[in-house]
Structure formats: C-alpha cells, structure tokens
Amino acid sequence: MYDMIIIGGGAAGLTAGIYGGRSGLKTLIIEKMFAGGQAATTYEVDNYPGFDETVTGPDLAMKMEAQAKKFGAEIITEDVIDINVDSKIKIVKTSRNTYLSKTLILALGANPRELGLDKERKFRGAGVSYCATCDGAFYRDRVAAVVGGGDTAVEDALFLSRFSPKVYLIHRRDQLRAAKVLRDVAFANDKIEFVWDSVVEAIEGEENVEGIKIKNVKTGVSKELKVDGMFVAVGVVPNSDLIKGKIETTDRGYIVTDANMLTNKPGVYAAGDVRDKILRQVITAAADGAIAAFAAERYITETDFNM
C-alpha cells in the first residue's frame, strides 16, 4: 500500500515525488518511458529559475529524478493500463502489476500536435519547436516561421518578433482565429509577415532547419521560405485516454481541477500539462506537482483509512 502514486514522470510528477518523499509519504512514480517528460526532449532550457547558465532539458530532468529518489520516491518504468478511482483506496493496474494507494496524482502530460512532416521529429530542438516562450530567445537576429492561426500562434509570433527581424505567420485560412486584441497588435507589427491560405509541405535542411516549403491551398502554388526555425502552434493533445469517463475533463480532454489540483474524485489530483490551465511550462508543471503533493498529504492526514 502506497500513500501516493504518481502516474507520469515529467516535471509535474517528479516534483510531486520530491514533495511526497520529503513529507515522509510512501511514494511511487510510474513512468512508461523515461523520466523528464517533454522537458527531457527540449534541447536547451534557459527560463527555469536557479540556472544562470543554460541547462539542457535532459540534464534538468535527470536532476529532478535524482532529487526525487534522494527523498525516497520510488520510480518504476511500467505502462499503466487502468485505474479505479471510485473507492477510497485507489487501484492502479499496469501491464505487469497492480498497485494500491491512498491518493493518486495524474501527471499524464500532453504532446504538441504535430504537422506530420518528414524531418519534423528529426529537427525537434534543431530548428523545429513547439514553444516560442521556451526557445524564442535562441532566434535573436534569425528568421523564424510560426504555423497556426489561433491565440497561441499569434502570441508566439509577437514574442518571436522581440528577437527576430522577420517572423512569418503561416495560416491555412485567410483570417486568424485569434482574439481581436491579439490580431490588432500583430497586424500593427511590421516584423510579422502573414502568409495566408498556406500549409507547410516540407522542411528543408540536412543538419537543422534551413527553410520550409509551403503550398497555397487555393492556388496550388508552392514556394520556399528561407527560415532558421519553425514554431508549430496548432494545439496540443492531452494524454488523457487513461482517465476518460472516470475523471471530469474539458471538451478537449484536459483534466478539470480546483486551485489545489483536486479533481472531481476525492484523493485524486492532476498536475502539469494534462490539467486545464493557461500556461504549460516546466515551472508551472513543477508548481502543480508541489501543490498536488501538499494537498494529497493533507487529505491523508484528514482521512480515516482504517479498513
């Protein structure tokens, strides 16, 4: 019997493990692949507090993992296939074992929606990015492209314009879906060039992004744009299949919580990118994990688990 089981070993899950372990709770982190989540796939991180020198994503993830283990959190690599959240004692089934816990923290994460292009995954961190806030500063004095037409895409283009002399905003329609206030600011920015009715067909380059090939969906005409980086902002996909029908989610699949990370099930919390919130960054994931673990500890203290 565990006090706390955390599903997901990204920044949210590892931070929850740190706080759970430090609190003396018997804590288990279950991760199906490798610790670190999306942070571990980010080439460089320079906006995480405490690092005055740029740290690589894998290094930051390894430090978090080591810290969680230092405070007693157990970390295993197994694939969770089912959970039962309706009883006081939560049940977590993996492809190998069944685990019981007093509380459960869902740190399932989310994945950026990809364009599905050749070289897209190859160049991730080498010219292809899904987070302008994370990587925009690396494009100082370099040309960048943003793909998308919603709030995030326009916000990314505006953010990149602080560093880049030219930002192409490529959208498959002839008008933006972003809020009017964002549209107005973007249209007034002379660094942003809008490429309407267009989709990206291919990424050019051998070792990193050197350009992109775009196609106008109305005329069928293709052309190349010389860019140093491409930022994809066409949404993210929460990893919430495991909890569908068991935990309250938004229409888009994000888990609904209160300010203490509590879901609609007692003793079940959510943290990180799978949660419905405004900003998805390593630091906000870590904050979610800390709050969830603290709330779970309080729940254990206040609940009678005598069977």
Buried (B, 14 or more C-beta within 10 A) or exposed (E): EBBBBBBBBBBBBBBBBBBBBBBEBBBBBBBBEBBBBBBBBBBBBEBBEEEEEBBBBBBBBBBBBEBBBEBBBBBBBBEBEEBBBEEEBBBBBBEEEEBEBBBBBBBBBBBBBBBEBEBBEBBBBBBBBBBBBBBBBBBEEBBBBBBBBBBBBBBBBBBBBEBBEBBBBBBBEEEBEBEEEBBEBBEEBEBBBBBBBBBBBBBBBEEBBBBBBBBBBEEEEEEEBEBBBBBBBBBBBBBBEBBEEBBEBEEEBBBBBEEEBBBBBEBBBBBBBBBBBEEBBBBBBBBBBBBBBBBBBEBBEEEEEEE
